[in-house]
Amino acid sequence: MRVLAYEVRRLRGLRSTWLILAAVLLADAAVAAVLARQLPFGELGTAAAVRCVTAVVPLLPLPIAALGAGALGALSYGHEVRYPGLPAGRVAYRRRVGLLVAKLAVTGVLAALLAATTVLLDVAVLRLLHAPGARVAALLDPAVAGFTDALRPLVFFVGLTVLAGWAGLLVTSLVRSAAAGLLILCAVPALLEPVLSLLLRQSGRVWPAELRELLPFQYGLDLVRGVDAQQLAVSSTLDGTLLAAVSAPAVLLLLAALLVQVRRRAL
């Protein structure tokens, strides 16, 4: 518990933490406002509403909230490298792994809160700027027919944001540079998503609808290639194989981070 309290104090005391949070909220609200202005009046489809409240900008590597969570994770470890909190007598492997787990826990909670806050903020922006008859209620009201269709992508959005925060932290733990870790985090989706799309296409499937709406890079590629709505309507289910392929990089990062700590004398 002391390690968790230490990490919370460190993260809370960094000015960059508050700057990143403010920048993510402002950018998210601005993107949601622009997307809401571009939406047609009248009834709003669930897919369009999800893209709006998650601020999906085509060809970005990740949603804005996920990029912010990745930056928070990278800076959390990068600051530890610059200003180590463990004294010279407390560099045992067990204590270093304990501090790494504490950083993952605090980063995950903060990333989940950031994702939930951005969704609520974007919903408010969408309600203000879009037509009164829009199906925004499907995002918040369980009594509405489209609530389940809208809830699943939002749950995946929170999970994606948490994974991005963890990935930013773990990549930085390998390269020991926050800037390099964030660059690698941005490069991974641009390399991974086309490969997975090719494998899915060869097996006669496409991205599941729950994930496709939350992958800005893949969504942008579909727009560039001119993939029409009828092709995208034939979506795959999120089976165990696809879920394992998406989560495999995070598991490999965690194993690599734990193995690297064995050979190091400091975090």
N, C-alpha and C positions, 0 to 999 in steps of 0.2 A: 504493500500500500504506500510505503514511503517513496518508492520509485515512481509510482503513478502520480503522487502529489508533486514530486520533483518535476516530472515532465509537464504536468499541467501548469505549474508556476513558470517554467521556462517558456513554454509556448505562449502563455498569456502575457509574459513580460516582453516579448519580441514585438517591436513596432511593425515589422514586416507581416506578422500574422494579421493584424487589423487592417493593414493596407490591402493585402490580398483579398480578405473577406469583403471589404468595401468595394474593391474593383470588380469582383465577381458579381456582387449584387447589382451594381450599377450597369455593368455590361449585359447581364442577364435581362434586366428590366428594359434596357434600350433595345436589345434584339427582340424581345417579346413585343415591344411597342411597334417596331417596324413590321414584324410578321403579322401582328393583328391588323395593321393598316392595309396589308396586302390581301387579307382574307376576304372572300365575298360575303355580302350581307345575307342574313337569313340563317338557316340551320347550319351548324358547324359540325363537320365530321369529326369522329373521335381521333383519327390519325392526325389531322391538321391541328386539332387542339393539343394533342400530346407533343407534337413538334414545337408548337408555340410555347407551351409552359415549360418545356425543357430547354428552350433556346438552342435548337439544333441549327447550326449554320453550315451549309453544304461545304464539304472539302476541308473543314477543320478536322484535326485528328480525333478530338473528343468533344463532348459538350462542354460548355464554358465552366459549369460547376465542377466537372471532372478534372478539367485542366487546373482549376484553382486548388482542388484537393491534392492533385499531384504536386503542385508547387509547394503547398504546405508540408507535405511529406518530405519533399526534397530539402526544403529549408530547415526542417526539424533535424534531420541528420547532418546536413551541412553545418549548421550552427554548433552541433555537438563536436564535429571534427575541429572547428576553429577554436572553440572554447570548451574543452572537455570537462564534464562534470564529475567524472570518476577520478578520485585521487590515485596516486601511483600504486598504493597498496591494495586497490580494489579493481584490478584489471583481470581477475580470474574469468575463465570462459563462462562459468555459470552466471556471474554478475553481469557480464557484457550481454549475454543472451537475455537476461532478465530486463535490462534496460531497453534492448531492442524490442522485446515483447510489449513493454510499457509504451514505447513510442508507437508501435502498431495499434495498440488499443486506443490511445488518445487520438491518434490520427483518424482511425476508423470512426470513432464517435463524432469527432468534429466534421468529418466528411459527410456522414449521414445527416447531421443537423444542417449542414450547408445545403445539401441537396433538397431537404424538406423545405427549408426557408426559401430557396429560389423558386420551387414549385408554387408555394403559396403566394409569393410576390408576383410571379408571372400570371397566375390565375387572376389576381387582383387587377393587373394591367390589362389582361384580356377582357375582363368584365367591363372595364371602364371604356376601352377603345373600340370594342366590337359591338355589333348590333345587339339590342336587348334580347332578341329571340335566339341567340346562339346557344349551342348545346354545351355551354360551360358547366352546367349543373351535372353533367355526366361525370365530371372529374371529382366531384365532392359529395354528391347526394346518392347514397346507396339505393334509394327507391327508384332512381332513373334506370332505364333499361340498359344503357351503355356504360354503366358504372364499372362492371367487371372488365369490359374490354379496355377501358381507360386505366383501371387500377393496375393491371399486370405490367404494362410498360413503365408506369411510374415506379413500381417496386423494383423493376430491373434497372431503372435510372438511378435509384438510390444505391443499389448494389454495384453498378458500374462506377459511380462516384467513389464509393469506399475502396473498390479495387484499384482505382487510379491513385488514390492517396497512398495505399499500401505499396503499389508499384513504384511510385516516385520515391518513397522512402527506401525501399529495398535496392532499387537501381543505384541510388546515391550511396548506399552502404557499400556497394561494390566498387564504384569509381571514385568515391570520397570527394565528390564535387557536385554541389547543388545544380550548377548550370549545366554540366554534362549530364547529370541524371535526368533533368527536365527535358533536355533535347532528345535523349534516348527514349523517354516516355512518349514524346510526340512522334517519334519515328516508328515506334513499334506498330501502332494501328495502321499506318500507311503501308507497312510491309505485310502485316498479318492478314488484314481484311481481304485484299485481293487474292491472296493464296487460298484462304478459306472459301471465298466466292467461287474460285475456279474449281475447287474440289466439289463444292455443292452442285455447281452447274454440270460437272461431268457425271454426277450421280442423279441428275434430273431434278434437283431441288434448288430452292433459293433461300435467302435468309428468312428466318421466322419473323412474322410481323412485329412481335414484341421487341426484337433486337434491331430490326432494320430501321425503325423510326428513331432509334437512339444512337446510330452510328453515322455521324455527319460525313465522314470521309466516304463511306460506302454509298450513302444517300446522294452525295455529290457526284460520284462516279456513275450512278444510275441516271442522273439528270444529264450528264455529259454524253453518255451512250445513247440517250433517248429511249430508255426503257419505259414503256407505257404502263398505265395503271392496270391493264388486263394481265400483263405479264407478272406484275408485282402482286396481283391478287392471289396467285397460286403460291402460297407461302408454305414453308415447311413447319413442322412442329419442333419445339425445343426438346429434342430427345437427349438421351444420356451422352451419345457420341459427340454431338455438337457442343453440348455444355462442357464436356471434358476438353474438347479442342480449344474452347474459348478460355477456360480456366487454367489450362496447362502452363502457359507462360508465368502466371502468378505463382503456381506451385514450384516451378523450376527456379524462379527468383528467390523464393523463400529458402529452398534447399541450398542454393548457391551462397546466399547470405550467411547461413548457418555454417557452411563448410569454410567459408573465407574467415570467419571469426576464430576458427580453430588455429589458424596460422598467424593470427595477429596478436599483438601484445596490448593493443588499445582498440577502443570502439571505432 
